[in-house]
Amino acid sequence: MLPYTFGQYVNYPNVFDPNWAQAYYGSNLNALRRIKRKYDPDNVFRFAQSIPPV
């Protein structure tokens, strides 16, 4: 499954991986951060695996 998961399984939080966001979202992370900054600048919609605010 590695080619499809970027190295982590998205629905299984690995709190010990310091680079979890990149591992979960891969090359999509920067675009997702831009969207997060635009639509949720106050980080209202947050949970353990949500896109971290920039």
All heavy atoms as a GROMACS GRO file, in nm:
protein
  456
    1MET      N    1   0.081  -0.120   0.000
    1MET     CA    2   0.000   0.000   0.000
    1MET      C    3   0.085   0.126   0.000
    1MET      O    4   0.032   0.234  -0.013
    1MET     CB    5  -0.094   0.000   0.119
    1MET     CG    6  -0.200  -0.107   0.119
    1MET     SD    7  -0.314  -0.098  -0.017
    1MET     CE    8  -0.399   0.052   0.018
    2LEU      N    9   0.214   0.114   0.018
    2LEU     CA   10   0.301   0.231   0.029
    2LEU      C   11   0.282   0.333  -0.084
    2LEU      O   12   0.273   0.453  -0.056
    2LEU     CB   13   0.447   0.188   0.038
    2LEU     CG   14   0.548   0.298   0.066
    2LEU    CD1   15   0.518   0.366   0.199
    2LEU    CD2   16   0.688   0.238   0.070
    3PRO      N   17   0.270   0.293  -0.210
    3PRO     CA   18   0.251   0.392  -0.315
    3PRO      C   19   0.123   0.474  -0.301
    3PRO      O   20   0.111   0.582  -0.354
    3PRO     CB   21   0.248   0.310  -0.444
    3PRO     CG   22   0.307   0.180  -0.410
    3PRO     CD   23   0.281   0.157  -0.265
    4TYR      N   24   0.026   0.422  -0.227
    4TYR     CA   25  -0.103   0.489  -0.215
    4TYR      C   26  -0.121   0.562  -0.084
    4TYR      O   27  -0.218   0.636  -0.068
    4TYR     CB   28  -0.215   0.386  -0.231
    4TYR     CG   29  -0.200   0.304  -0.356
    4TYR    CD1   30  -0.154   0.173  -0.351
    4TYR    CD2   31  -0.227   0.359  -0.480
    4TYR    CE1   32  -0.137   0.099  -0.466
    4TYR    CE2   33  -0.210   0.287  -0.596
    4TYR     CZ   34  -0.165   0.157  -0.588
    4TYR     OH   35  -0.148   0.084  -0.702
    5THR      N   36  -0.032   0.546   0.009
    5THR     CA   37  -0.049   0.605   0.141
    5THR      C   38   0.057   0.708   0.176
    5THR      O   39   0.051   0.766   0.283
    5THR     CB   40  -0.048   0.497   0.250
    5THR    OG1   41   0.079   0.432   0.249
    5THR    CG2   42  -0.159   0.397   0.232
    6PHE      N   43   0.155   0.730   0.095
    6PHE     CA   44   0.265   0.823   0.120
    6PHE      C   45   0.349   0.782   0.240
    6PHE      O   46   0.425   0.859   0.293
    6PHE     CB   47   0.215   0.967   0.141
    6PHE     CG   48   0.126   1.017   0.032
    6PHE    CD1   49  -0.009   1.035   0.054
    6PHE    CD2   50   0.177   1.047  -0.092
    6PHE    CE1   51  -0.091   1.082  -0.045
    6PHE    CE2   52   0.095   1.094  -0.193
    6PHE     CZ   53  -0.040   1.111  -0.170
    7GLY      N   54   0.332   0.661   0.290
    7GLY     CA   55   0.413   0.613   0.401
    7GLY      C   56   0.339   0.595   0.531
    7GLY      O   57   0.390   0.533   0.623
    8GLN      N   58   0.218   0.649   0.543
    8GLN     CA   59   0.138   0.633   0.664
    8GLN      C   60  -0.005   0.603   0.622
    8GLN      O   61  -0.050   0.645   0.517
    8GLN     CB   62   0.136   0.762   0.747
    8GLN     CG   63   0.269   0.803   0.799
    8GLN     CD   64   0.305   0.730   0.927
    8GLN    OE1   65   0.222   0.668   0.991
    8GLN    NE2   66   0.430   0.738   0.965
    9TYR      N   67  -0.078   0.534   0.707
    9TYR     CA   68  -0.219   0.511   0.684
    9TYR      C   69  -0.296   0.624   0.750
    9TYR      O   70  -0.285   0.646   0.871
    9TYR     CB   71  -0.259   0.376   0.742
    9TYR     CG   72  -0.404   0.343   0.724
    9TYR    CD1   73  -0.459   0.333   0.596
    9TYR    CD2   74  -0.488   0.323   0.832
    9TYR    CE1   75  -0.592   0.304   0.578
    9TYR    CE2   76  -0.621   0.293   0.815
    9TYR     CZ   77  -0.672   0.284   0.687
    9TYR     OH   78  -0.805   0.254   0.669
   10VAL      N   79  -0.371   0.699   0.673
   10VAL     CA   80  -0.434   0.823   0.719
   10VAL      C   81  -0.527   0.803   0.838
   10VAL      O   82  -0.535   0.887   0.925
   10VAL     CB   83  -0.510   0.891   0.603
   10VAL    CG1   84  -0.582   1.015   0.650
   10VAL    CG2   85  -0.411   0.929   0.493
   11ASN      N   86  -0.597   0.693   0.844
   11ASN     CA   87  -0.694   0.674   0.953
   11ASN      C   88  -0.633   0.611   1.079
   11ASN      O   89  -0.706   0.572   1.168
   11ASN     CB   90  -0.810   0.588   0.904
   11ASN     CG   91  -0.892   0.662   0.802
   11ASN    OD1   92  -0.910   0.781   0.813
   11ASN    ND2   93  -0.941   0.591   0.703
   12TYR      N   94  -0.503   0.604   1.084
   12TYR     CA   95  -0.437   0.549   1.201
   12TYR      C   96  -0.333   0.649   1.250
   12TYR      O   97  -0.227   0.662   1.191
   12TYR     CB   98  -0.370   0.416   1.168
   12TYR     CG   99  -0.304   0.352   1.288
   12TYR    CD1  100  -0.379   0.283   1.381
   12TYR    CD2  101  -0.167   0.364   1.307
   12TYR    CE1  102  -0.319   0.225   1.491
   12TYR    CE2  103  -0.106   0.307   1.418
   12TYR     CZ  104  -0.183   0.238   1.509
   12TYR     OH  105  -0.123   0.183   1.619
   13PRO      N  106  -0.362   0.724   1.354
   13PRO     CA  107  -0.269   0.828   1.398
   13PRO      C  108  -0.141   0.769   1.458
   13PRO      O  109  -0.146   0.681   1.542
   13PRO     CB  110  -0.347   0.904   1.505
   13PRO     CG  111  -0.452   0.810   1.551
   13PRO     CD  112  -0.482   0.718   1.437
   14ASN      N  113  -0.030   0.817   1.411
   14ASN     CA  114   0.100   0.778   1.466
   14ASN      C  115   0.158   0.901   1.535
   14ASN      O  116   0.226   0.982   1.473
   14ASN     CB  117   0.193   0.729   1.356
   14ASN     CG  118   0.327   0.685   1.410
   14ASN    OD1  119   0.355   0.699   1.528
   14ASN    ND2  120   0.411   0.633   1.323
   15VAL      N  121   0.129   0.916   1.662
   15VAL     CA  122   0.170   1.035   1.736
   15VAL      C  123   0.321   1.042   1.757
   15VAL      O  124   0.372   1.145   1.797
   15VAL     CB  125   0.098   1.043   1.872
   15VAL    CG1  126  -0.051   1.058   1.853
   15VAL    CG2  127   0.128   0.922   1.957
   16PHE      N  128   0.391   0.935   1.728
   16PHE     CA  129   0.536   0.934   1.748
   16PHE      C  130   0.614   0.979   1.625
   16PHE      O  131   0.735   0.995   1.631
   16PHE     CB  132   0.581   0.793   1.788
   16PHE     CG  133   0.515   0.747   1.915
   16PHE    CD1  134   0.419   0.647   1.911
   16PHE    CD2  135   0.546   0.806   2.037
   16PHE    CE1  136   0.357   0.605   2.027
   16PHE    CE2  137   0.484   0.765   2.153
   16PHE     CZ  138   0.388   0.664   2.147
   17ASP      N  139   0.547   0.999   1.514
   17ASP     CA  140   0.613   1.044   1.391
   17ASP      C  141   0.613   1.196   1.387
   17ASP      O  142   0.508   1.258   1.374
   17ASP     CB  143   0.540   0.989   1.269
   17ASP     CG  144   0.610   1.022   1.139
   17ASP    OD1  145   0.702   1.105   1.139
   17ASP    OD2  146   0.572   0.962   1.037
   18PRO      N  147   0.728   1.261   1.401
   18PRO     CA  148   0.733   1.407   1.403
   18PRO      C  149   0.695   1.469   1.268
   18PRO      O  150   0.660   1.586   1.262
   18PRO     CB  151   0.878   1.440   1.439
   18PRO     CG  152   0.953   1.318   1.400
   18PRO     CD  153   0.860   1.202   1.415
   19ASN      N  154   0.699   1.392   1.162
   19ASN     CA  155   0.666   1.442   1.029
   19ASN      C  156   0.536   1.378   0.979
   19ASN      O  157   0.521   1.347   0.862
   19ASN     CB  158   0.782   1.411   0.934
   19ASN     CG  159   0.775   1.492   0.808
   19ASN    OD1  160   0.715   1.599   0.805
   19ASN    ND2  161   0.836   1.442   0.704
   20TRP      N  162   0.440   1.362   1.070
   20TRP     CA  163   0.318   1.289   1.036
   20TRP      C  164   0.238   1.355   0.925
   20TRP      O  165   0.183   1.287   0.840
   20TRP     CB  166   0.231   1.270   1.159
   20TRP     CG  167   0.175   1.398   1.214
   20TRP    CD1  168   0.232   1.477   1.310
   20TRP    CD2  169   0.056   1.462   1.175
   20TRP    NE1  170   0.156   1.588   1.331
   20TRP    CE2  171   0.046   1.582   1.249
   20TRP    CE3  172  -0.044   1.433   1.083
   20TRP    CZ2  173  -0.061   1.669   1.235
   20TRP    CZ3  174  -0.150   1.521   1.069
   20TRP    CH2  175  -0.158   1.637   1.145
   21ALA      N  176   0.231   1.486   0.923
   21ALA     CA  177   0.149   1.554   0.821
   21ALA      C  178   0.202   1.525   0.681
   21ALA      O  179   0.124   1.496   0.590
   21ALA     CB  180   0.143   1.703   0.849
   22GLN      N  181   0.331   1.533   0.662
   22GLN     CA  182   0.390   1.503   0.532
   22GLN      C  183   0.371   1.355   0.499
   22GLN      O  184   0.340   1.320   0.385
   22GLN     CB  185   0.538   1.540   0.530
   22GLN     CG  186   0.604   1.520   0.396
   22GLN     CD  187   0.550   1.616   0.290
   22GLN    OE1  188   0.533   1.733   0.315
   22GLN    NE2  189   0.520   1.564   0.174
   23ALA      N  190   0.385   1.269   0.598
   23ALA     CA  191   0.369   1.126   0.575
   23ALA      C  192   0.224   1.093   0.537
   23ALA      O  193   0.200   1.008   0.452
   23ALA     CB  194   0.411   1.047   0.698
   24TYR      N  195   0.128   1.159   0.600
   24TYR     CA  196  -0.013   1.131   0.570
   24TYR      C  197  -0.057   1.190   0.437
   24TYR      O  198  -0.126   1.126   0.360
   24TYR     CB  199  -0.103   1.191   0.677
   24TYR     CG  200  -0.106   1.119   0.809
   24TYR    CD1  201  -0.176   1.172   0.915
   24TYR    CD2  202  -0.040   0.998   0.829
   24TYR    CE1  203  -0.180   1.108   1.038
   24TYR    CE2  204  -0.045   0.934   0.951
   24TYR     CZ  205  -0.115   0.989   1.055
   24TYR     OH  206  -0.120   0.927   1.175
   25TYR      N  207  -0.021   1.316   0.412
   25TYR     CA  208  -0.079   1.388   0.299
   25TYR      C  209   0.014   1.404   0.180
   25TYR      O  210  -0.029   1.449   0.074
   25TYR     CB  211  -0.130   1.524   0.347
   25TYR     CG  212  -0.235   1.512   0.454
   25TYR    CD1  213  -0.210   1.552   0.585
   25TYR    CD2  214  -0.359   1.456   0.425
   25TYR    CE1  215  -0.306   1.539   0.683
   25TYR    CE2  216  -0.455   1.443   0.523
   25TYR     CZ  217  -0.428   1.485   0.651
   25TYR     OH  218  -0.524   1.470   0.749
   26GLY      N  219   0.140   1.370   0.196
   26GLY     CA  220   0.236   1.371   0.084
   26GLY      C  221   0.242   1.504   0.012
   26GLY      O  222   0.243   1.611   0.073
   27SER      N  223   0.244   1.498  -0.120
   27SER     CA  224   0.259   1.618  -0.202
   27SER      C  225   0.136   1.709  -0.195
   27SER      O  226   0.142   1.823  -0.241
   27SER     CB  227   0.286   1.579  -0.347
   27SER     OG  228   0.178   1.503  -0.398
   28ASN      N  229   0.029   1.664  -0.136
   28ASN     CA  230  -0.092   1.746  -0.122
   28ASN      C  231  -0.087   1.839  -0.001
   28ASN      O  232  -0.172   1.927   0.013
   28ASN     CB  233  -0.215   1.656  -0.108
   28ASN     CG  234  -0.236   1.571  -0.230
   28ASN    OD1  235  -0.227   1.618  -0.342
   28ASN    ND2  236  -0.262   1.444  -0.208
   29LEU      N  237   0.011   1.822   0.086
   29LEU     CA  238   0.014   1.895   0.212
   29LEU      C  239   0.016   2.046   0.193
   29LEU      O  240  -0.060   2.118   0.258
   29LEU     CB  241   0.132   1.852   0.298
   29LEU     CG  242   0.142   1.919   0.435
   29LEU    CD1  243   0.018   1.893   0.518
   29LEU    CD2  244   0.266   1.870   0.508
   30ASN      N  245   0.098   2.098   0.104
   30ASN     CA  246   0.105   2.244   0.086
   30ASN      C  247  -0.028   2.301   0.037
   30ASN      O  248  -0.072   2.407   0.084
   30ASN     CB  249   0.219   2.281  -0.007
   30ASN     CG  250   0.353   2.262   0.060
   30ASN    OD1  251   0.364   2.271   0.181
   30ASN    ND2  252   0.455   2.234  -0.019
   31ALA      N  253  -0.092   2.234  -0.056
   31ALA     CA  254  -0.222   2.282  -0.105
   31ALA      C  255  -0.326   2.277   0.007
   31ALA      O  256  -0.406   2.369   0.023
   31ALA     CB  257  -0.267   2.197  -0.223
   32LEU      N  258  -0.324   2.171   0.086
   32LEU     CA  259  -0.417   2.160   0.198
   32LEU      C  260  -0.393   2.267   0.303
   32LEU      O  261  -0.488   2.320   0.362
   32LEU     CB  262  -0.407   2.020   0.260
   32LEU     CG  263  -0.459   1.907   0.171
   32LEU    CD1  264  -0.419   1.772   0.230
   32LEU    CD2  265  -0.609   1.916   0.153
   33ARG      N  266  -0.269   2.302   0.324
   33ARG     CA  267  -0.238   2.411   0.419
   33ARG      C  268  -0.291   2.544   0.369
   33ARG      O  269  -0.341   2.625   0.448
   33ARG     CB  270  -0.087   2.419   0.444
   33ARG     CG  271  -0.038   2.312   0.536
   33ARG     CD  272   0.109   2.326   0.562
   33ARG     NE  273   0.150   2.236   0.668
   33ARG     CZ  274   0.273   2.193   0.685
   33ARG    NH1  275   0.369   2.230   0.603
   33ARG    NH2  276   0.302   2.112   0.783
   34ARG      N  277  -0.279   2.570   0.240
   34ARG     CA  278  -0.334   2.695   0.183
   34ARG      C  279  -0.485   2.699   0.200
   34ARG      O  280  -0.542   2.803   0.236
   34ARG     CB  281  -0.295   2.708   0.037
   34ARG     CG  282  -0.150   2.744   0.014
   34ARG     CD  283  -0.121   2.785  -0.129
   34ARG     NE  284  -0.152   2.679  -0.224
   34ARG     CZ  285  -0.068   2.582  -0.261
   34ARG    NH1  286   0.053   2.577  -0.209
   34ARG    NH2  287  -0.104   2.492  -0.349
   35ILE      N  288  -0.550   2.588   0.175
   35ILE     CA  289  -0.695   2.582   0.191
   35ILE      C  290  -0.734   2.601   0.337
   35ILE      O  291  -0.826   2.676   0.369
   35ILE     CB  292  -0.748   2.447   0.138
   35ILE    CG1  293  -0.730   2.441  -0.014
   35ILE    CG2  294  -0.894   2.426   0.176
   35ILE    CD1  295  -0.748   2.303  -0.073
   36LYS      N  296  -0.661   2.537   0.426
   36LYS     CA  297  -0.686   2.552   0.570
   36LYS      C  298  -0.670   2.698   0.613
   36LYS      O  299  -0.754   2.751   0.686
   36LYS     CB  300  -0.589   2.463   0.648
   36LYS     CG  301  -0.594   2.477   0.798
   36LYS     CD  302  -0.710   2.402   0.856
   36LYS     CE  303  -0.699   2.401   1.007
   36LYS     NZ  304  -0.803   2.321   1.067
   37ARG      N  305  -0.565   2.762   0.567
   37ARG     CA  306  -0.540   2.901   0.604
   37ARG      C  307  -0.652   2.992   0.553
   37ARG      O  308  -0.693   3.085   0.621
   37ARG     CB  309  -0.405   2.945   0.548
   37ARG     CG  310  -0.364   3.086   0.586
   37ARG     CD  311  -0.224   3.123   0.543
   37ARG     NE  312  -0.188   3.072   0.413
   37ARG     CZ  313  -0.082   2.992   0.389
   37ARG    NH1  314  -0.003   2.956   0.487
   37ARG    NH2  315  -0.055   2.951   0.268
   38LYS      N  316  -0.705   2.962   0.434
   38LYS     CA  317  -0.810   3.046   0.375
   38LYS      C  318  -0.946   3.026   0.442
   38LYS      O  319  -1.016   3.121   0.473
   38LYS     CB  320  -0.822   3.017   0.226
   38LYS     CG  321  -0.927   3.100   0.156
   38LYS     CD  322  -0.929   3.074   0.008
   38LYS     CE  323  -1.033   3.160  -0.061
   38LYS     NZ  324  -1.036   3.138  -0.205
   39TYR      N  325  -0.985   2.900   0.464
   39TYR     CA  326  -1.120   2.870   0.511
   39TYR      C  327  -1.131   2.845   0.660
   39TYR      O  328  -1.243   2.848   0.714
   39TYR     CB  329  -1.175   2.750   0.435
   39TYR     CG  330  -1.200   2.782   0.290
   39TYR    CD1  331  -1.113   2.738   0.191
   39TYR    CD2  332  -1.309   2.859   0.251
   39TYR    CE1  333  -1.134   2.770   0.059
   39TYR    CE2  334  -1.331   2.891   0.119
   39TYR     CZ  335  -1.243   2.846   0.023
   39TYR     OH  336  -1.264   2.878  -0.108
   40ASP      N  337  -1.022   2.820   0.727
   40ASP     CA  338  -1.026   2.796   0.872
   40ASP      C  339  -0.906   2.860   0.941
   40ASP      O  340  -0.826   2.792   1.005
   40ASP     CB  341  -1.030   2.645   0.900
   40ASP     CG  342  -1.054   2.612   1.047
   40ASP    OD1  343  -1.102   2.700   1.121
   40ASP    OD2  344  -1.023   2.499   1.086
   41PRO      N  345  -0.892   2.992   0.929
   41PRO     CA  346  -0.773   3.058   0.986
   41PRO      C  347  -0.764   3.049   1.138
   41PRO      O  348  -0.654   3.060   1.194
   41PRO     CB  349  -0.787   3.204   0.940
   41PRO     CG  350  -0.933   3.222   0.916
   41PRO     CD  351  -0.984   3.087   0.869
   42ASP      N  352  -0.876   3.029   1.205
   42ASP     CA  353  -0.875   3.020   1.351
   42ASP      C  354  -0.867   2.875   1.402
   42ASP      O  355  -0.878   2.851   1.521
   42ASP     CB  356  -1.000   3.086   1.409
   42ASP     CG  357  -1.003   3.235   1.378
   42ASP    OD1  358  -0.895   3.298   1.379
   42ASP    OD2  359  -1.112   3.287   1.350
   43ASN      N  360  -0.849   2.780   1.309
   43ASN     CA  361  -0.835   2.639   1.342
   43ASN      C  362  -0.952   2.587   1.425
   43ASN      O  363  -0.936   2.510   1.520
   43ASN     CB  364  -0.703   2.614   1.416
   43ASN     CG  365  -0.661   2.470   1.407
   43ASN    OD1  366  -0.693   2.399   1.314
   43ASN    ND2  367  -0.587   2.425   1.508
   44VAL      N  368  -1.074   2.627   1.385
   44VAL     CA  369  -1.195   2.582   1.453
   44VAL      C  370  -1.216   2.432   1.428
   44VAL      O  371  -1.252   2.359   1.519
   44VAL     CB  372  -1.317   2.662   1.404
   44VAL    CG1  373  -1.447   2.605   1.460
   44VAL    CG2  374  -1.302   2.808   1.442
   45PHE      N  375  -1.195   2.390   1.305
   45PHE     CA  376  -1.215   2.250   1.269
   45PHE      C  377  -1.084   2.174   1.290
   45PHE      O  378  -1.001   2.164   1.200
   45PHE     CB  379  -1.263   2.238   1.124
   45PHE     CG  380  -1.392   2.311   1.102
   45PHE    CD1  381  -1.393   2.434   1.040
   45PHE    CD2  382  -1.512   2.256   1.146
   45PHE    CE1  383  -1.513   2.501   1.020
   45PHE    CE2  384  -1.630   2.323   1.127
   45PHE     CZ  385  -1.631   2.447   1.064
   46ARG      N  386  -1.064   2.125   1.409
   46ARG     CA  387  -0.939   2.057   1.441
   46ARG      C  388  -0.965   1.925   1.512
   46ARG      O  389  -1.063   1.910   1.582
   46ARG     CB  390  -0.849   2.146   1.525
   46ARG     CG  391  -0.903   2.180   1.660
   46ARG     CD  392  -0.809   2.275   1.734
   46ARG     NE  393  -0.861   2.314   1.862
   46ARG     CZ  394  -0.944   2.416   1.883
   46ARG    NH1  395  -0.987   2.487   1.782
   46ARG    NH2  396  -0.984   2.444   2.005
   47PHE      N  397  -0.875   1.834   1.490
   47PHE     CA  398  -0.876   1.705   1.556
   47PHE      C  399  -0.735   1.651   1.544
   47PHE      O  400  -0.646   1.717   1.487
   47PHE     CB  401  -0.981   1.611   1.495
   47PHE     CG  402  -0.964   1.588   1.347
   47PHE    CD1  403  -0.901   1.476   1.299
   47PHE    CD2  404  -1.013   1.681   1.256
   47PHE    CE1  405  -0.885   1.455   1.163
   47PHE    CE2  406  -0.998   1.661   1.120
   47PHE     CZ  407  -0.934   1.549   1.073
   48ALA      N  408  -0.707   1.535   1.596
   48ALA     CA  409  -0.570   1.484   1.603
   48ALA      C  410  -0.500   1.479   1.469
   48ALA      O  411  -0.379   1.500   1.460
   48ALA     CB  412  -0.571   1.346   1.668
   49GLN      N  413  -0.574   1.454   1.361
   49GLN     CA  414  -0.511   1.441   1.230
   49GLN      C  415  -0.544   1.555   1.134
   49GLN      O  416  -0.522   1.544   1.015
   49GLN     CB  417  -0.554   1.309   1.166
   49GLN     CG  418  -0.503   1.189   1.239
   49GLN     CD  419  -0.569   1.064   1.188
   49GLN    OE1  420  -0.686   1.040   1.216
   49GLN    NE2  421  -0.495   0.986   1.112
   50SER      N  422  -0.599   1.663   1.186
   50SER     CA  423  -0.632   1.772   1.095
   50SER      C  424  -0.504   1.843   1.047
   50SER      O  425  -0.398   1.832   1.109
   50SER     CB  426  -0.726   1.872   1.164
   50SER     OG  427  -0.663   1.935   1.271
   51ILE      N  428  -0.519   1.914   0.940
   51ILE     CA  429  -0.405   1.989   0.884
   51ILE      C  430  -0.363   2.092   0.989
   51ILE      O  431  -0.445   2.172   1.035
   51ILE     CB  432  -0.447   2.061   0.754
   51ILE    CG1  433  -0.500   1.961   0.651
   51ILE    CG2  434  -0.331   2.141   0.698
   51ILE    CD1  435  -0.401   1.859   0.607
   52PRO      N  436  -0.235   2.092   1.028
   52PRO     CA  437  -0.190   2.188   1.129
   52PRO      C  438  -0.193   2.330   1.073
   52PRO      O  439  -0.163   2.351   0.956
   52PRO     CB  440  -0.047   2.144   1.160
   52PRO     CG  441  -0.008   2.045   1.057
   52PRO     CD  442  -0.130   2.000   0.986
   53PRO      N  443  -0.231   2.428   1.155
   53PRO     CA  444  -0.229   2.566   1.109
   53PRO      C  445  -0.087   2.612   1.079
   53PRO      O  446   0.008   2.564   1.141
   53PRO     CB  447  -0.290   2.645   1.225
   53PRO     CG  448  -0.276   2.556   1.343
   53PRO     CD  449  -0.270   2.415   1.294
   54VAL      N  450  -0.077   2.703   0.986
   54VAL     CA  451   0.055   2.751   0.947
   54VAL      C  452   0.085   2.883   1.013
   54VAL      O  453   0.001   2.963   1.035
   54VAL     CB  454   0.064   2.770   0.794
   54VAL    CG1  455   0.209   2.777   0.751
   54VAL    CG2  456  -0.005   2.659   0.721
   0.00000   0.00000   0.00000
